[in-house]
């Protein structure tokens, strides 16, 4: 029953709708042949391929079962996550910790010293192998000792009522990991092994999901999404998050980010590390567009080495996947500086550097 009555602008008789509908564009429906069903039913422009008696939509149950429970496209922006980003309720624990370190002057610079953000594993994690003479009267790494101690089995397995009450509040199902308190070292991160494989470079306004699917059919091994602006991702813009979508056929997939400042880039890296599935994250330091360059992003970062270093180190500290960087041979005409910057980028923690020569 239609509550609009004669005022309704739509047809309610399927036979009348089919009679006024334009002719089908072809004899076969790709959705029906691939997934066993077409979600568009009678409105499909290839409807004759999957319409039965009484204009009922036919379903190939055997083929549909093969795709049941599978996600064709991943890395979608959920409404809950979008709400958290817009209300600024998303937790950036690792990024905030790194950014607080940037606010501290390094060495003997005093109040006016610049924060370089040059953190190493030795600075982040105290060296517990230091002798007592070198430590003086200080404590012998009390925090790390508490973290490394195994929980006492008596406290978990004791039949006493006090211990039982304490143990009842502990979730002991499954393995325990220390990823939340101990940072992964570079050697412990996932390795990006693409040697000898065909890499489809990220192409802005061209390398979208349908284009990458076609390239995968023609032999591309590694794919990367279009350039996404980190500030738009942090604001929860659906149009920007669409650039991060990953098809199930993309077995090695990465995303490319663009930004000009350590705070937004580090927070965006932590956001993606927690919410989407990628094999690597790429920093765009080769974009020459004026809108990006004038804000200090893209290839302008090659002239801002201090910010560039803070971005690479910050993103690498919050990511569990490899970090790659795309640069140009140079910013100014006939002045190449890539050969001087690449060794520094490697020292900062990047796993791979690609050079754009145009």
C-alpha positions as CSV (number, residue, x, y, z in Angstrom):
1,X,0.0,0.0,0.0
2,X,1.3,3.4,-0.9
3,X,0.3,6.2,1.5
4,X,0.8,8.9,-1.1
5,X,-2.1,7.6,-3.2
6,X,-2.7,9.4,-6.5
7,X,0.0,12.0,-5.6
8,X,2.8,9.3,-5.8
9,X,5.1,9.8,-8.7
10,X,6.2,6.1,-8.9
11,X,4.7,3.1,-10.6
12,X,3.3,0.3,-8.5
13,X,2.6,-2.2,-11.2
14,X,5.7,-4.2,-12.2
15,X,4.3,-5.1,-15.6
16,X,3.6,-1.4,-16.4
17,X,7.1,-0.5,-15.2
18,X,8.7,-3.1,-17.5
19,X,6.6,-2.0,-20.5
20,X,7.8,1.6,-20.1
21,X,11.4,0.7,-19.2
22,X,14.1,1.1,-21.9
23,X,15.4,-2.0,-23.6
24,X,18.2,-3.9,-21.9
25,X,21.7,-3.0,-22.8
26,X,22.8,-6.6,-23.2
27,X,21.9,-10.3,-22.7
28,X,24.0,-11.0,-19.6
29,X,24.4,-9.3,-16.2
30,X,27.9,-9.3,-14.8
31,X,26.7,-9.1,-11.2
32,X,24.5,-12.2,-11.7
33,X,27.3,-14.2,-13.4
34,X,29.9,-13.2,-10.8
35,X,27.9,-13.3,-7.5
36,X,24.9,-15.4,-8.3
37,X,22.4,-12.6,-7.7
38,X,21.8,-9.0,-8.8
39,X,20.8,-6.6,-6.1
40,X,19.0,-4.3,-8.6
41,X,16.4,-6.9,-9.6
42,X,13.9,-5.7,-12.1
43,X,15.5,-2.2,-12.4
44,X,18.7,-3.7,-13.8
45,X,19.5,-2.7,-17.3
46,X,20.4,-6.4,-18.0
47,X,17.3,-7.7,-16.1
48,X,16.3,-10.3,-18.6
49,X,19.3,-12.4,-17.6
50,X,18.0,-13.0,-14.1
51,X,14.2,-12.4,-14.2
52,X,11.9,-15.5,-14.0
53,X,8.2,-15.9,-14.1
54,X,6.2,-13.0,-12.6
55,X,9.3,-10.8,-12.8
56,X,10.9,-12.6,-9.9
57,X,14.6,-12.2,-9.3
58,X,16.5,-15.5,-9.9
59,X,19.3,-16.4,-7.5
60,X,22.1,-18.9,-8.2
61,X,22.4,-20.4,-4.8
62,X,25.6,-22.4,-5.4
63,X,27.4,-19.3,-6.7
64,X,25.9,-17.0,-4.0
65,X,27.1,-19.4,-1.2
66,X,30.7,-18.9,-2.4
67,X,30.5,-15.2,-1.7
68,X,28.5,-15.4,1.5
69,X,30.2,-13.6,4.3
70,X,33.0,-12.2,2.1
71,X,33.7,-8.5,1.9
72,X,34.4,-7.4,-1.6
73,X,35.6,-3.9,-0.7
74,X,37.3,-3.2,2.6
75,X,38.5,0.0,4.4
76,X,35.0,1.6,4.5
77,X,34.3,4.5,6.8
78,X,31.7,3.4,9.4
79,X,29.2,5.9,10.8
80,X,30.6,5.3,14.3
81,X,34.1,6.2,13.3
82,X,33.0,9.2,11.3
83,X,31.1,10.4,14.4
84,X,34.2,10.0,16.6
85,X,36.3,11.9,14.2
86,X,33.9,14.8,13.8
87,X,33.4,15.1,17.5
88,X,37.1,14.7,18.1
89,X,36.7,11.7,20.4
90,X,39.1,9.4,18.7
91,X,42.1,8.5,20.9
92,X,45.6,9.2,19.4
93,X,47.6,7.8,22.3
94,X,50.9,7.0,20.4
95,X,50.8,10.2,18.3
96,X,50.2,12.4,21.3
97,X,53.1,10.8,23.1
98,X,55.4,11.4,20.2
99,X,54.2,15.0,19.7
100,X,54.8,15.7,23.4
101,X,58.4,14.7,22.9
102,X,58.7,17.2,20.0
103,X,57.7,20.0,22.4
104,X,60.8,19.3,24.6
105,X,64.0,21.2,23.7
106,X,66.8,18.9,22.7
107,X,70.2,18.9,24.3
108,X,71.4,22.2,25.8
109,X,69.2,24.4,23.5
110,X,67.4,25.9,26.5
111,X,63.9,27.5,26.1
112,X,64.5,28.8,22.6
113,X,65.8,25.5,21.3
114,X,64.1,23.7,18.4
115,X,62.6,20.3,18.8
116,X,64.1,18.0,16.2
117,X,62.1,14.9,17.1
118,X,65.2,12.7,16.6
119,X,64.1,9.8,18.8
120,X,65.9,6.5,18.8
121,X,65.0,3.2,20.4
122,X,67.7,3.8,23.0
123,X,66.1,7.1,24.0
124,X,62.5,5.8,24.1
125,X,63.3,2.6,26.1
126,X,65.8,2.8,29.0
127,X,68.8,0.5,28.8
128,X,68.4,-2.0,31.6
129,X,71.8,-3.5,31.0
130,X,73.6,-0.4,32.4
131,X,75.7,-1.1,35.4
132,X,74.8,0.2,38.8
133,X,77.9,2.4,38.9
134,X,76.7,4.2,35.8
135,X,73.2,4.6,37.2
136,X,74.4,6.0,40.5
137,X,71.6,6.2,43.1
138,X,68.8,6.0,40.5
139,X,66.3,3.1,40.4
140,X,67.1,0.1,38.2
141,X,64.4,0.5,35.6
142,X,61.5,-0.1,38.0
143,X,58.8,0.4,35.3
144,X,60.2,-2.2,32.9
145,X,60.7,-4.7,35.7
146,X,57.1,-4.5,36.7
147,X,56.0,-4.9,33.1
148,X,58.2,-7.9,32.4
149,X,57.3,-9.8,35.6
150,X,55.0,-12.7,35.1
151,X,51.7,-12.7,37.0
152,X,51.8,-14.9,40.0
153,X,49.9,-18.1,39.4
154,X,48.8,-18.2,43.0
155,X,46.8,-14.9,42.5
156,X,45.0,-16.4,39.6
157,X,44.5,-20.0,40.7
158,X,44.1,-19.7,44.5
159,X,40.7,-21.0,45.7
160,X,40.6,-18.3,48.4
161,X,37.6,-16.0,48.0
162,X,39.7,-12.8,47.9
163,X,41.9,-14.2,45.1
164,X,38.9,-15.6,43.4
165,X,37.2,-12.2,43.3
166,X,40.3,-10.6,41.9
167,X,40.7,-13.3,39.3
168,X,37.1,-13.1,38.2
169,X,37.7,-9.6,36.8
170,X,40.7,-10.7,34.6
171,X,40.1,-11.8,31.0
172,X,42.6,-14.6,30.6
173,X,41.1,-16.2,27.4
174,X,43.6,-16.1,24.5
175,X,47.3,-15.2,24.3
176,X,48.7,-12.1,26.0
177,X,50.8,-9.6,24.0
178,X,52.9,-6.6,24.9
179,X,52.2,-4.5,21.8
180,X,50.3,-2.0,23.9
181,X,53.2,-1.2,26.1
182,X,56.3,-2.0,24.1
183,X,56.9,-0.4,20.7
184,X,57.7,-2.7,17.8
185,X,61.3,-2.5,16.5
186,X,62.0,-2.0,12.9
187,X,63.1,-5.6,12.5
188,X,59.8,-6.8,14.0
189,X,57.6,-4.9,11.6
190,X,56.0,-6.5,8.6
191,X,58.5,-6.7,5.7
192,X,57.6,-5.1,2.4
193,X,58.9,-7.7,-0.1
194,X,58.2,-6.4,-3.6
195,X,61.5,-7.2,-5.3
196,X,60.8,-8.3,-8.9
197,X,57.1,-7.4,-8.7
198,X,55.2,-4.9,-10.9
199,X,54.3,-1.8,-8.8
200,X,51.4,0.3,-10.0
201,X,52.3,3.8,-8.7
202,X,49.6,5.9,-7.1
203,X,47.9,8.1,-9.7
204,X,45.8,11.1,-8.5
205,X,42.4,11.4,-10.2
206,X,43.1,8.2,-12.2
207,X,44.2,5.4,-10.0
208,X,40.8,4.7,-8.5
209,X,39.4,1.3,-7.5
210,X,38.0,0.3,-10.9
211,X,41.2,1.3,-12.6
212,X,43.4,-0.7,-10.2
213,X,41.1,-3.8,-10.7
214,X,41.7,-3.6,-14.4
215,X,45.5,-3.3,-13.8
216,X,45.4,-6.3,-11.5
217,X,43.9,-8.3,-14.4
218,X,46.7,-7.2,-16.7
219,X,49.5,-8.3,-14.2
220,X,50.0,-5.6,-11.6
221,X,51.3,-7.1,-8.4
222,X,51.4,-4.1,-6.0
223,X,48.8,-1.4,-6.0
224,X,48.5,1.9,-4.1
225,X,45.5,4.2,-3.6
226,X,45.2,7.8,-4.8
227,X,46.8,10.6,-2.8
228,X,44.6,11.3,0.3
229,X,44.9,14.6,2.3
230,X,45.5,13.8,6.0
231,X,43.5,16.7,7.3
232,X,40.4,15.6,5.4
233,X,40.8,12.0,6.7
234,X,41.0,13.3,10.2
235,X,37.8,15.3,9.7
236,X,35.9,12.1,8.6
237,X,35.1,13.2,5.0
238,X,33.5,10.4,3.1
239,X,34.9,11.5,-0.2
240,X,38.5,11.3,1.1
241,X,38.0,8.0,2.8
242,X,36.7,6.5,-0.5
243,X,40.3,6.8,-1.7
244,X,41.4,4.2,0.8
245,X,39.0,1.5,-0.3
246,X,40.7,-1.8,-1.1
247,X,39.3,-4.5,-3.4
248,X,39.6,-8.1,-2.3
249,X,41.8,-8.9,-5.4
250,X,44.5,-6.4,-4.3
251,X,46.7,-8.7,-2.3
252,X,49.5,-6.1,-1.7
253,X,47.9,-2.7,-1.2
254,X,49.1,0.6,0.2
255,X,47.7,4.1,0.7
256,X,49.4,7.4,0.0
257,X,49.1,10.4,2.4
258,X,49.8,14.1,1.9
259,X,50.4,16.6,4.6
260,X,52.7,19.3,5.8
261,X,52.9,19.0,9.6
262,X,54.0,16.3,12.0
263,X,50.9,16.5,14.2
264,X,48.3,15.8,11.5
265,X,50.5,13.3,9.6
266,X,51.3,11.3,12.8
267,X,47.7,11.3,14.0
268,X,46.5,10.2,10.5
269,X,49.0,7.4,10.4
270,X,47.8,6.1,13.8
271,X,44.2,6.4,12.7
272,X,44.8,4.3,9.6
273,X,46.9,1.8,11.5
274,X,43.9,1.1,13.8
275,X,41.0,1.2,11.4
276,X,42.0,-0.1,7.9
277,X,43.9,-3.0,6.4
278,X,47.0,-2.0,4.4
279,X,50.4,-3.5,3.7
280,X,52.3,-0.2,3.6
281,X,51.8,3.6,3.9
282,X,53.4,6.0,1.5
283,X,54.2,9.7,2.0
284,X,53.7,11.9,-1.0
285,X,56.7,14.3,-1.1
286,X,56.6,14.7,-4.9
287,X,53.3,16.5,-5.6
288,X,54.0,19.8,-7.4
289,X,50.4,21.2,-7.3
290,X,50.4,24.8,-6.2
291,X,47.6,24.2,-3.7
292,X,49.7,21.6,-1.9
293,X,53.1,23.2,-2.4
294,X,52.1,26.6,-0.9
295,X,50.9,24.9,2.3
296,X,54.2,23.3,2.7
297,X,53.2,19.8,1.6
298,X,54.2,17.7,-1.4
299,X,57.6,18.4,-2.8
300,X,57.9,21.5,-0.5
301,X,58.8,19.1,2.3
302,X,62.1,18.5,0.5
303,X,63.1,22.1,1.4
304,X,61.8,21.7,5.0
305,X,64.1,19.0,6.2
306,X,63.3,19.5,9.9
307,X,59.5,19.0,9.4
308,X,60.2,16.2,6.9
309,X,62.2,14.3,9.5
310,X,59.6,14.8,12.2
311,X,56.9,13.5,9.9
312,X,58.8,10.4,8.9
313,X,59.9,9.5,12.4
314,X,56.5,10.2,13.9
315,X,54.6,8.1,11.3
316,X,57.1,5.3,11.6
317,X,56.7,5.3,15.4
318,X,52.9,4.7,15.3
319,X,52.7,2.3,12.3
320,X,52.9,-1.5,12.4
321,X,53.4,-1.7,8.6
322,X,56.3,-0.4,6.5
323,X,56.5,3.3,5.7
324,X,57.6,4.4,2.2
325,X,58.3,7.8,0.7
326,X,57.9,9.2,-2.8
327,X,60.1,12.2,-3.7
328,X,61.3,14.1,-6.8
329,X,64.8,14.5,-8.1
330,X,64.6,18.1,-7.1
331,X,62.4,21.1,-6.4
332,X,64.1,23.7,-8.5
333,X,64.9,23.2,-12.2
334,X,68.3,21.5,-12.9
335,X,69.1,21.2,-9.2
336,X,68.9,17.6,-8.1
337,X,68.9,16.9,-4.4
338,X,67.4,13.5,-4.2
339,X,70.7,11.7,-3.8
340,X,71.4,13.8,-0.7
341,X,68.0,13.3,0.9
342,X,67.6,9.5,0.3
343,X,70.3,8.4,2.9
344,X,68.6,10.6,5.5
345,X,65.2,9.2,4.8
346,X,66.5,5.7,5.3
347,X,68.1,6.8,8.6
348,X,64.8,8.3,9.7
349,X,63.1,4.9,9.4
350,X,61.5,4.6,5.9
351,X,61.5,1.2,4.3
352,X,61.6,2.3,0.7
353,X,62.0,5.5,-1.3
354,X,60.7,6.0,-4.9
355,X,61.9,8.8,-7.1
356,X,59.7,10.7,-9.5
357,X,61.9,12.0,-12.4
358,X,59.4,14.3,-14.0
